[in-house]
Amino acid sequence: MSGDLVERERVALIAIAGVTVATGAGQVLAPQASLEPLLAEDDATTRHFFGTIGMFMVVVGGSLLEALLQRPRDRAGLLWTAGQKIGAAGAVGLGVRRGIFSRLALLVAGFDLLSGLLVLDYWRRLPRRAGR
């Protein structure tokens, strides 16, 4: 049963990694499309930084995707991915609290928080290497 759960988590995380890459690429290519529904300021500086965040989403999501597809039992990098997801949730939540984003952005924060927690659970379930 535990092995089955790990595999289901891995499949869910593959989908999450794909969504992270796709939405990150969207932010790189058209940051204003993400800013508008969040009711965020849409100026050159904000678009630039939102595009930069999108680039990091592509990198982290791609790293997670590669780890899950190529090395499904490798724990390396999973904690960093979880940290990025949970940190992003906190940053978006703070942006809502400061009035930078609309409350709609809390859906994004919630997705990132749940994704980060799922990565942590997957990491926890993977066997540790001998000698560690």
N, C-alpha and C positions, 0 to 999 in steps of 0.2 A: 504493500500500500504506500509506503513512504517513497519508494522509487517512482511509483505512478504519480504521486503528488509533485515530486521534483520535476518530472517530465512535463506535467501540465503547467507548472510555474515557468519552466523554460520556454514552452510554446507561447505562453502569455507574454513573457518578456521579449521574445522575438518580435511579436506584434507591436509592443510598446516601443522597442528600439526602432522599428520601421517608421512608426508614427513620429517619433522624435526626429529622425533624419528628415522625413518629408516636411514636417512643419518648420524645422530649422531651415531647410533649404528655401521654403516659402518666405521666411523672414529675411533671408539673405537677398533673395531676388525681388521681393516686393514688401518691404517692411510696413509701408503705409496700409496695406491690406489687413495686417494684424492690429495696427494701432487704432484704426477707425472703430471696430466693434468694441474695443476696450475703452473708448472715449478718451484716449490719451492724446497729449499734445502731438501734433504732426508737423514738425519742422525738420530741417536738415540734420541737426544734432541728434534729435531723437531717432530719426530714421537710421542714421549711421550706427548709433549704439544698439538699436534693435537688430540691425543687420549683423553686427558683431556678435550679439548674443545668439542669433540664429546659426552663425558659423560654429560656435562652441556646441550648440545642440547637435549639429551634424557630426562633429568630431566625437562627442561623448556617445551619442546614439549609435554611430557607426562602430565605435570601439566595443560597445555592448553587443551589437549585432554580430560582429566578427567573433567575439569570445563565445557567444552562445551557439553559433553555427560551426565554428572550426574547432573550438576547445570547450565542449559543453561541461566538462568537469574541472575546468581550470578556474580557481578562485581569484586569481590575480585580476585586479582592476574592478572587481565587482563592488568592493567597498567604496572606491572612488566614484563609481557611477551612482551608487546610492547616495553618497554625500552630495553630488551635484544635483540630483533630483530633489532631495530634501532641502538643500540650500536654495534651489530655485523656487521651491514652494514658499519658503520663508520670505524670500526677496519679493515675490509677487504679492504675497499677503501684506507685506510692509508697504508696497506701492499702493495697494488699495487703501490701507489705513491712512496713508499720507495724501490721498486724493489724486494720485497720479493716474490710476486706472479705475475703471468702473468696477462695481461688485461682480460683474460678469467674469472678471479675471480670476475670481476665487475658484471658478471651475477649472481653470488652468492650474492654479495652485493645488487644488485637490487632486487632480490627475497626477501631478508631479509627486506629491506627498505619497499617494498610494503606490505609485510606481517605485519610488525609493524604498518604501517599506517592503514591497514585494521582492525587490532585488536583495534587500537585507535578509529576508526569509529564505530566499533561494541560496544565498551565500552560506547561511547558517546550516542548511540541510546538506550541502555538499561535503563529502568526506575530506578531512584534512590529509595532507601528504605526510608520509612517515617521517619521523624526526622533527616534527613541528608541534 
